[in-house]
Amino acid sequence: MTNFRQLLITAAQVSASMGIGDLVCQSLEQDFWNNGFDSIIINVERTGRMCVTGALVSGPWSHFQYQIFERLVPGTSGLQVAKKVFGAAALAPISISLMFSSVLLLQNKADQIQTKLETDVLETWGVGALYWPFVLSLNFRYVPLQHRPLVGAFAGSFWNVYTAFKANKANQQEGSSTV
């Protein structure tokens, strides 16, 4: 499979993962457990922004990260996996910053990027440090390189419920109903 084709596949997978995560997040924000699915109003524009961010920013970033890790630290031994997980953890603030910045740019709120990064990146990175090392360890150890983005996107669907909340949090605090 060509590298470009794999890039497109990864971008589509991450886009879908971020969209699914946002849909679940919106459902949770509207307390569907108590109110039922009939009461949920999905903000399609918000989900669209998350999908676009996945396709154009987070997906390509993820693709290149997996490629670089495999080139720099090939193999699946314990030490090699640990180095890749450490690398992912070290680059996670960049991933998070790119995602937050992209969402705010798509909301035409570039003026809020610096504040968002200062207030939410470290907290989001800390929460991710409780989730991603386990997921990445399994992914780097047992999944072939060409399938790692798919496994990452699947695991990312759960993670993206949280990141959708964090990415759209500023608007919720402002009292805006259109996030």
Contacts in CASP RR format, 6 or more apart in sequence:
PFRMAT RR
TARGET T0000
AUTHOR 0000-0000-0000
METHOD contacts of the structure
MODEL  1
MTNFRQLLITAAQVSASMGIGDLVCQSLEQDFWNNGFDSIIINVERTGRM
CVTGALVSGPWSHFQYQIFERLVPGTSGLQVAKKVFGAAALAPISISLMF
SSVLLLQNKADQIQTKLETDVLETWGVGALYWPFVLSLNFRYVPLQHRPL
VGAFAGSFWNVYTAFKANKANQQEGSSTV
1 146 0 8 1.000
3 67 0 8 1.000
6 63 0 8 1.000
6 146 0 8 1.000
6 149 0 8 1.000
7 60 0 8 1.000
7 63 0 8 1.000
9 149 0 8 1.000
9 150 0 8 1.000
10 59 0 8 1.000
10 60 0 8 1.000
10 62 0 8 1.000
10 63 0 8 1.000
10 66 0 8 1.000
10 149 0 8 1.000
10 153 0 8 1.000
11 54 0 8 1.000
11 55 0 8 1.000
11 56 0 8 1.000
11 59 0 8 1.000
11 60 0 8 1.000
11 63 0 8 1.000
12 55 0 8 1.000
13 59 0 8 1.000
13 149 0 8 1.000
13 150 0 8 1.000
13 153 0 8 1.000
14 54 0 8 1.000
14 55 0 8 1.000
14 58 0 8 1.000
14 59 0 8 1.000
14 62 0 8 1.000
14 149 0 8 1.000
14 153 0 8 1.000
15 51 0 8 1.000
15 52 0 8 1.000
15 54 0 8 1.000
15 55 0 8 1.000
15 59 0 8 1.000
16 51 0 8 1.000
16 153 0 8 1.000
17 54 0 8 1.000
17 152 0 8 1.000
17 153 0 8 1.000
17 154 0 8 1.000
17 156 0 8 1.000
17 157 0 8 1.000
17 160 0 8 1.000
18 50 0 8 1.000
18 51 0 8 1.000
18 53 0 8 1.000
18 54 0 8 1.000
18 58 0 8 1.000
18 160 0 8 1.000
18 163 0 8 1.000
18 164 0 8 1.000
19 47 0 8 1.000
19 48 0 8 1.000
19 50 0 8 1.000
19 51 0 8 1.000
19 160 0 8 1.000
19 164 0 8 1.000
20 157 0 8 1.000
20 160 0 8 1.000
21 50 0 8 1.000
21 156 0 8 1.000
21 157 0 8 1.000
21 158 0 8 1.000
21 160 0 8 1.000
21 161 0 8 1.000
21 164 0 8 1.000
22 46 0 8 1.000
22 47 0 8 1.000
22 48 0 8 1.000
22 50 0 8 1.000
22 51 0 8 1.000
22 160 0 8 1.000
22 161 0 8 1.000
22 164 0 8 1.000
23 42 0 8 1.000
23 47 0 8 1.000
24 157 0 8 1.000
24 161 0 8 1.000
24 164 0 8 1.000
25 160 0 8 1.000
25 161 0 8 1.000
25 162 0 8 1.000
25 164 0 8 1.000
25 165 0 8 1.000
25 168 0 8 1.000
26 40 0 8 1.000
26 42 0 8 1.000
26 43 0 8 1.000
26 46 0 8 1.000
26 47 0 8 1.000
26 164 0 8 1.000
27 37 0 8 1.000
27 40 0 8 1.000
28 161 0 8 1.000
28 165 0 8 1.000
29 165 0 8 1.000
29 172 0 8 1.000
30 39 0 8 1.000
30 40 0 8 1.000
30 41 0 8 1.000
32 39 0 8 1.000
32 40 0 8 1.000
43 178 0 8 1.000
43 179 0 8 1.000
45 178 0 8 1.000
46 168 0 8 1.000
46 178 0 8 1.000
46 179 0 8 1.000
49 103 0 8 1.000
49 106 0 8 1.000
49 107 0 8 1.000
50 103 0 8 1.000
50 160 0 8 1.000
50 164 0 8 1.000
50 167 0 8 1.000
52 102 0 8 1.000
52 106 0 8 1.000
53 99 0 8 1.000
53 102 0 8 1.000
53 103 0 8 1.000
53 106 0 8 1.000
54 99 0 8 1.000
56 102 0 8 1.000
57 98 0 8 1.000
57 99 0 8 1.000
57 102 0 8 1.000
58 95 0 8 1.000
58 98 0 8 1.000
58 99 0 8 1.000
58 102 0 8 1.000
59 149 0 8 1.000
61 94 0 8 1.000
61 95 0 8 1.000
61 98 0 8 1.000
62 95 0 8 1.000
62 149 0 8 1.000
62 152 0 8 1.000
62 153 0 8 1.000
63 149 0 8 1.000
65 88 0 8 1.000
65 91 0 8 1.000
65 95 0 8 1.000
66 145 0 8 1.000
66 148 0 8 1.000
66 149 0 8 1.000
67 145 0 8 1.000
69 84 0 8 1.000
69 87 0 8 1.000
69 88 0 8 1.000
69 140 0 8 1.000
70 84 0 8 1.000
70 145 0 8 1.000
73 80 0 8 1.000
73 83 0 8 1.000
73 84 0 8 1.000
74 80 0 8 1.000
76 140 0 8 1.000
76 141 0 8 1.000
76 142 0 8 1.000
78 141 0 8 1.000
80 140 0 8 1.000
81 137 0 8 1.000
81 140 0 8 1.000
81 141 0 8 1.000
82 137 0 8 1.000
84 136 0 8 1.000
84 140 0 8 1.000
85 132 0 8 1.000
85 133 0 8 1.000
85 136 0 8 1.000
85 137 0 8 1.000
85 140 0 8 1.000
88 132 0 8 1.000
88 136 0 8 1.000
89 129 0 8 1.000
89 132 0 8 1.000
89 133 0 8 1.000
92 125 0 8 1.000
92 128 0 8 1.000
92 129 0 8 1.000
92 132 0 8 1.000
93 121 0 8 1.000
93 122 0 8 1.000
93 125 0 8 1.000
96 120 0 8 1.000
96 121 0 8 1.000
96 124 0 8 1.000
96 125 0 8 1.000
96 163 0 8 1.000
97 117 0 8 1.000
97 121 0 8 1.000
99 163 0 8 1.000
99 167 0 8 1.000
100 113 0 8 1.000
100 116 0 8 1.000
100 117 0 8 1.000
100 120 0 8 1.000
100 121 0 8 1.000
100 166 0 8 1.000
100 167 0 8 1.000
101 113 0 8 1.000
101 116 0 8 1.000
101 117 0 8 1.000
103 167 0 8 1.000
103 168 0 8 1.000
104 110 0 8 1.000
104 112 0 8 1.000
104 113 0 8 1.000
104 116 0 8 1.000
105 113 0 8 1.000
107 171 0 8 1.000
109 170 0 8 1.000
112 170 0 8 1.000
115 170 0 8 1.000
116 170 0 8 1.000
120 166 0 8 1.000
120 169 0 8 1.000
123 166 0 8 1.000
124 162 0 8 1.000
124 163 0 8 1.000
124 166 0 8 1.000
127 162 0 8 1.000
128 159 0 8 1.000
131 158 0 8 1.000
131 159 0 8 1.000
132 159 0 8 1.000
135 152 0 8 1.000
135 155 0 8 1.000
135 156 0 8 1.000
139 148 0 8 1.000
139 151 0 8 1.000
139 152 0 8 1.000
139 155 0 8 1.000
140 148 0 8 1.000
143 151 0 8 1.000
168 179 0 8 1.000
171 178 0 8 1.000
171 179 0 8 1.000
172 179 0 8 1.000
END
